[in-house]
């Protein structure tokens, strides 16, 4: 049987989908890329915010057309939207044959077999961390990088967030299990490991009573074959001096610090149930820049949180202009049912949210362009990601990344070469020109050629 697997959302969801692909292959079925050729289609959904839910529903409806026009016999929905709205999905979308929750995706082959027998049902289990050590996995990313999920769930209980309800409490994977998977990925040829969890910096605390991310990084740093280790989603309160020193002395950990700060107004942070203040965040950013002067700082902000005043927003805007983040994502607040913030009466009108988002992104765009232009003349190690079109001038053009950019999140570093380059190749380049969110570079070796 041919099975198409469509995965949406964050890198953590990507890892789940890769495990599902491994389970499909282990069952003797074939994972195919073309939904029109598939007999079963699995949509692994995201349900974090309203826009993600809309994308998931749209994708389900789009894939459902293959039941009428293609070879599809079964449509299975998994992931966060499935966990949160299983009954609603089955009631409102008759095209769906089965729903599989976030803790039950390891049972996907069984779910498919049951659906083939005519059962139309939901399969939800208590939220727990699956045993990835015993599960096959087929990476869907390019061969030179892969995600390494080190924990599941979250205990932070931010007042706007549904993740604890969808993914359960924070659960770290055992250290040796994580190392074993990392070694296996490196043996396959993976050069860049991207370490992810909902709160990566908290890794190990639930298992040992102490933060273990620094220890994990020191172990990963010794794995042969790896070139880069990148960290995503480091909550501020758990960034320790030990962690910064480990990054500073590491040979492979990228000096790329991803901090989901969300806001800078003390009032809004408090009402978000965040544990930070503007003063503590400013102190942390100063500490990071002192320990790692060449660190790239990425963050995310939410505008339009219930009760956010123009004064609160102006405080956030001033904070962004002062701190000059290399990368920043801006989200308009999404009112989620079942959350403390979602029940508040002082919701902000959508047009105000959008206007504030536009103002903040405009400020960040100007900062990003200045920082990219400041890179001109600098030599960076880059990895070639994708060959681009030929413009007829004899140059080969490629989308690439340096340590400064995470895949599918940040902008690109474009490399222009007189010689063809292979995807996954790491090489030194010199930045020629910076633009907003991107830059153009040439291979360093070609500077010395006639």
N, C-alpha and C positions, 0 to 999 in steps of 0.2 A: 504494500500500500504506500502511495505517495502522500506525504503530509507536508503542508506549507505552514511555517511558523512565523507569524508577524508579531514583533515585539515593539512596544512603545514605552516611553518614559525614561527613567534614569538608568545609570550604569548598573545599579543593584538589580533592577528588573532584567537588564541584559544578561547578567550572570544566571538568573533563574531560567531564562529562555535557553541559554546554552546548555544547562543541565537537562532541560526538557528535550532538546535536540539529541543529547547523548542517550537519554532513555529511549527515544524513538529509534535511534540507530541500533541500540542494544537489543531491542525487541525484534529487529530484522526488517523494520520498515525503512523507507527512504525519505529523508528531508529534501524537499525540492524548493526551488526559489520562485517558481511561477505558480501563483494561486490557481490559474486557469487549468493547470495540469493536475492539481491536487485532488485527492479523494476525500481528504480531511483537512480542514483549515483550523489552526489554533491561533486566536488573537490574545496575546499576553498584554493586558491593559494597564494603564495608569489611572489613578483616581485621586491624585493629590490635591488638585485645585480645579476650578470650574473649566478652565480652558483645556486641561488634560482630560477631564471627563468628556467634554464635547468631542475632542479628537478621538477618544476611544470609541464612543458611540458611532461617530462618522465612519471609522475604520471597520467596525463590526458590520454596519449596513453595506459598506462598499464590498467587503469580502462575501457577504451573504448573497450578492448577485451571482456568484459562481455556483450557487446551488440551482439557479435557474438556467444560467447560460454556459456553465462549465461542467466539470466532472465531479464536483464536490457533492458528497453524500452527508458529511457531518460538519457542523460548525461548533467549535468548542471555545468558550471564553474563559480565560484564566487571569491571574494577577489581581491588582489592587481594586479595580472596579468590580471584579467578580466577587471578591471577598466582602466588599462593602454593600453591594446592591444585588446579591444573588437572586433573591425572590423577585425584585423588580425587573431584572433583566429577563428572567424566564417568563414573567407575566406579560411584559410589554413587547418583547421581541420574539415572536414565534419561530423565527429563523434559527434561533440558538437551540442546539440539541443538548448541551450540558454546560455547567458552570463549575469551575475548579478554583478553590480559594488559594491564598498565598501560602498556607501551610500544607496544602494538599497537592501541589504541582508535581511532587515526586511520584504521585500515583497516576500520572497522565496516561500511561499505556492502559491501565485498568479502566480509567474513565472512558477512553476511546472504545475499548472492547464492550463495555456495558452499553454505550450509546449505539454501537453497531447492532446490538440485540433489541433495540427499540426503546430503551429506557430514556426518558427525558428527566434530568435530575440535577441537583446541586450536590457538590462534594466539598464540604468544609470540615476542617479539623481544628482542634485547639492550636493556637498560635505557638509554634515552637521552631527552633532552629533545625533545619534538615541536616542530616549527616552527609556533608559534601564529600567527606573522605571516601565514602563507599559509592558515590554516584558518578557515572560517566559524565563527561562534559565536552561539548564540541564548540570551541571558540568561534564566534561569528565576526570578530574584529579582524583587521588585517593581521597577517602572521607575525609582524614585528611587535605588536603590543597586545596586552590582555588585562582585563580587570581581575582583581583579587579581592573578593568580598570577605571581610574578616569578622563581621558581626551582623546581626539581624535585629530589627526592632529599635525602639527608642523609649527612654524613661523621662525625657526632658519635659514633656507635657506642656509645650508652648500653647498659649491659649487659642491660637488660630489653627493648630495643626491636627490632622487626623491620623498621622502615621502610627501612633501608639495603638489606635483602635484597629488599624488595618494590618499592622505587622507585629503587634505585641510588644512586650517589654524588651529592653536591651539584653542581647545574648551574644557574648563573644564566642568565637570558635576557639578551640584549644590551640595553643601556640604551635605544637608539633604538627598538628593537622594542617595549619596554614602554611608552615614551612614546607611540608611535603607537597602540597599543591603547587606552591611557587617553584619548587625544584622541578616538578613535572612540566610546568609551563616553560621554564627555561630550557629544559631538555628538548622541547618541541621547536625551539628556535625563537621564543619570545625574548625580545630585548628590553622592552619597557613594561614594567608592572605598574598598574594604576590601582592603588590600595583604596578601597571604599568601604564605608559603613554609613549609617545615618549620622553617627557621631564618632568619627574615626579616632579622635584623640582620646576617647574614653576606653579604648580597647583594653580588655583584660581585667578591669576593675571588678566586674561582677564575678569573675572566676577566682581571683587571688586577693582581692581587697586592695590592690594597687594598680596604677596605670602601667601598662606593659607595651605601649606603642614604641617607645624608644628601644626596648629590648628586642621587639620584633624587627625593627629596622636594622639593628646591628646584625641580626641573623640573616636577614634578606640581603644585606650588603655583601655578605660573603659568598653568595650563590654565583657560581661560575656561569658566564654567558650573559648575565644581565648587564645592561649599560645604564638604564635610568629606572629609578623607583619614584613614582609620583604619588602624592597624598591629596585626596579630596575630602572636603567636609570636616575641617578641624574646628570644633566648637571652642570659643575663646577660653572658657574657664579651665580647660584641661591642657592648655599649652604650657608645659613646664620648662624650667631651665634645662633639665636633662634632655628633653625632646629637642630643644633648639641646639644644644651642644652636639647631640647625636647627628642632627642634620648638618651642622657646620663641619664636623669631622668625617662625615661619610664620603665615600668615593662615588656613590651611585645615587643617593637620594637627591632629587632635584630641589633646588632652592625656590620652591613654588609653594606658597602658603595660601591655602584656600580657607577663608574665614567667613562663614555665613553670619554676618553681624545683624542684619535685618533692620536696624534703626540706630539713631544716635541721640534721640531725645530720652532723657531719663524717665519721663512720664510714660512715654509709649513703650519703652523697654520693660518697665515695671508691669504695665498692663498686658504686655505680650507674655508675661511670666518668664522673661529672660533674666538671667542672673548677673547681667552686666550693667554698667553705667557708662556714660560718655567718658568720664575720667578714667575708669578702669580700661576701657577700650583704647584710649589714647596712650595710656601707659604701656599696654601690651604691644601696640604697634611700634612704639619707640623702642621697646625691648627687642622686638624682632629685627628691626632695622639696624640696631646696634650690633646684635649677634650675627646677622646675615645681611651685610650692606648691599649685596646684589640680589636679595630676595625679590621675587615677583609676588605681589599681593593681589589676590582675587577675593571678591566678596559678593554678597547679594543683599538687596534691600527690599523691603515691602513699603509701599506708599498707600495711603488711604485706609490705614487701620482704623477701626471704629474709634471715634473721638479725636482723631488726629487733627489738630488745628493748623492753621497756616503758620503759626509760630513754631509748632513742632516740626513742620516740614522745612521751614527756613533753617532750623537748627541742623536737620539732616543735610540739607543742601550745603550749608557752610562746612560741615564736617567732611563731606566728600571733596569739596574744593581744597580744604586744608590738607587732607591726608593723601590725595593724589594716588588713588589705587590704579594699578596697571590694568586690571579688568574688574568690571562691576556689572552684575545683572540686576535689573529693576523689575519687580513684579507688582502689579496692582493687587491689593488685598482681595482675596476670594472668600466670601462668606460661606463657611462650611457648617452644615447641620451637625449637631452633636458636640460642637466645640463651645467653649465659654465665650469666645469673641463673637461667634456666629449668633449667639442669643442676645447680644447687646442691642439696645434700641437706637444707639447713636451711629448707625451705619453712614458711611460717606457716599454721596451720589457718584455714580459711575463717571460722569463727565469730569468731576473734580479729581477723581483718582487718575484718569487718563491725562489730564492737564498737568498734574504733579509729576506723573511718570515722564512725560515729554520734557519737562523742565530739568528733571534730574538727569535724564539720559543725554540731553544736550550739553549739560555741564561735564558729564563724564566723557562724552565724545571729544570735547575740546582738550581735556586732560590726556586722553588716550593718544590723540594725534601728537601732542607735544612730546609725550614719552616715546612714541615710535620714532619720531624725528631725531630724538636724542640718541637713538641707537645707531644712527648713520656713522659708518666707519668702524663699528664694533665687529669683532669676530665672534661668531657663535657656532656651536656644534648643532647641526640640523639633521633631522631624519626625513627622507623623501617619502611623501605620503601618496601622491597621485600624479600621473602624467596629465598635462593639460593640452589644449589644442595648439596646433602649429599656426603661427601668424605669418609664415612665409619669409622670415628674416634670417633663417638659419640657426635660430636658437631653440633649444629644448626648454620647455617651461614646466615647472612642477609646483604643486602645493606641498609645503613642507611644514615642519614645526621645529622649534628649539625648546629648551627647557622652560621657556616662558609661556608656552601654549599647551593646554590640554586638548586632546582630540574632541571634536564635535561640540566644544564649549566656547573656546576662545577663537580669535582671528587666526589668520594663516601667515606664514612666512613663505613668500613665493621665491623660488630659486630659478634663475635663468642661466643655462649652461650651454657651452658649445659642444658638449659631449652628451650622449644619452646616459641617463642614470637609472639604476634599478630601485624600485620601491623597497623600502625598508633599509636602504643604505644610510649610514651615518657618516657625515663629512663636515669639515669646517667650512663656513661661508662668511663672507663679509657683507654687512648690510650696506646697501647703496642708497636706498631712499625709504623713508617712513611715511605712512599714511594713517588715517584713522583706522585702528584695529588691525592693521596689516603692514607688512614691509616687504621690500624686494631686495634680494641678495644674490651674490654670485659665488661659485666655489672658490675657495682661497687658492687652490692649486692653479686655477686658470689665470690668476693675476700675474703669475710668473711666466706664463706661456707667451710666445710672440703673437 
